[in-house]
Amino acid sequence: VQLQASGGGLVQAGGSLRLSCLASGRPFTEFFMGWFRQASGKEREFVASINQSGDKAAYAGTLKRRFTIASDDAKDMMYLQINNLKHEDKAVYYCALGSSCPPRDYWGQGTQVTVSS
């Protein structure tokens, strides 16, 4: 299984960004996909996850107000829409896939999100 995250970049505070993750390979009959992020000097933290059919999502804390996870099973794609970006959103965002939620069995390489003033 390979996970390839993309879509990160430099965005002004208050702006929006959509991250994408392409999953190559399906190691489980049923699986979950999700996003984690790791800021410099901090531990990796859970952001959001979604089930294979894309109809059930889970979010960490208050992130649901600004983050939206979605998936396209036919295209093996997962997305994370981030609105009203804040400086505290600056981190490397990783996509993950697993047999349970939150998914932790397979990881992508990460994509950097930087927020400017």
C-alpha positions in Angstrom: 0.0 0.0 0.0 1.3 3.4 -0.9 -0.3 6.7 0.2 0.7 9.9 -1.5 -0.4 13.2 0.1 -0.4 16.4 -1.8 -1.8 19.9 -1.8 0.1 21.5 1.0 1.7 25.0 0.6 1.9 28.5 1.9 -1.4 30.1 2.6 -2.4 33.4 4.3 -4.2 33.2 7.6 -7.9 33.1 6.9 -7.4 31.3 3.5 -8.4 27.8 2.5 -6.5 24.7 1.3 -7.5 21.3 0.1 -5.2 18.4 0.7 -5.4 15.2 -1.3 -4.3 11.6 -0.7 -4.1 8.9 -3.3 -4.1 5.4 -1.9 -2.6 2.7 -4.1 -3.6 -0.8 -2.9 -6.3 -2.0 -0.5 -4.8 -4.3 2.2 -8.1 -4.7 4.0 -11.6 -5.7 3.0 -12.9 -2.7 4.9 -10.7 0.2 6.0 -10.6 3.7 7.3 -8.6 6.6 6.0 -7.6 9.6 7.9 -5.4 12.7 8.4 -2.9 13.4 11.1 -0.7 16.4 11.6 2.6 17.1 13.3 3.8 20.6 14.1 7.4 21.3 14.7 8.5 20.0 18.2 5.1 18.4 18.9 3.7 14.9 18.7 1.7 13.8 15.7 -2.0 14.3 16.4 -5.2 13.0 14.9 -7.2 15.4 12.7 -10.0 13.5 11.0 -11.0 10.1 9.7 -13.5 8.6 7.3 -14.9 5.2 6.6 -14.4 3.4 3.3 -17.9 4.3 2.0 -17.3 7.9 2.9 -20.5 8.4 4.9 -19.1 8.5 8.4 -16.5 10.9 9.5 -14.8 11.7 12.8 -12.9 14.8 13.8 -10.6 15.9 16.6 -12.1 18.4 19.0 -13.2 21.6 17.5 -11.5 21.1 14.1 -14.8 20.0 12.6 -15.8 23.7 12.4 -13.0 24.4 9.8 -12.0 21.0 8.6 -13.9 18.7 6.3 -12.8 15.2 5.3 -14.1 13.5 2.2 -13.3 10.5 0.1 -13.9 9.2 -3.4 -13.7 5.4 -3.2 -13.9 4.9 -6.9 -10.8 7.1 -7.4 -9.0 5.8 -4.3 -8.8 9.4 -3.1 -9.3 11.2 0.2 -9.4 14.9 0.8 -9.1 17.4 3.6 -10.6 20.8 3.1 -9.3 23.4 5.6 -11.0 26.7 5.8 -10.1 29.9 7.8 -6.6 28.7 8.2 -4.9 29.7 11.5 -1.2 29.9 12.4 -1.7 26.9 14.7 -2.6 24.8 11.6 1.0 25.0 10.4 2.2 21.4 10.4 3.1 18.5 8.2 -0.1 16.7 7.3 0.0 12.9 6.9 -2.6 10.7 5.4 -3.1 7.2 6.9 -5.0 4.1 6.2 -5.9 1.3 8.6 -8.3 -1.5 9.6 -9.6 0.5 12.6 -10.4 4.1 13.5 -8.2 6.1 13.8 -6.2 4.5 11.1 -2.5 3.9 11.8 -1.4 0.9 9.7 -0.1 2.7 6.7 1.3 6.3 6.3 1.9 8.7 3.5 5.0 10.9 3.3 3.3 14.1 4.5 2.6 17.4 3.0 3.7 20.7 4.6 1.1 23.4 5.4 2.4 26.8 6.3 0.3 29.8 7.3 1.5 33.3 6.8 0.2 36.5 8.4 
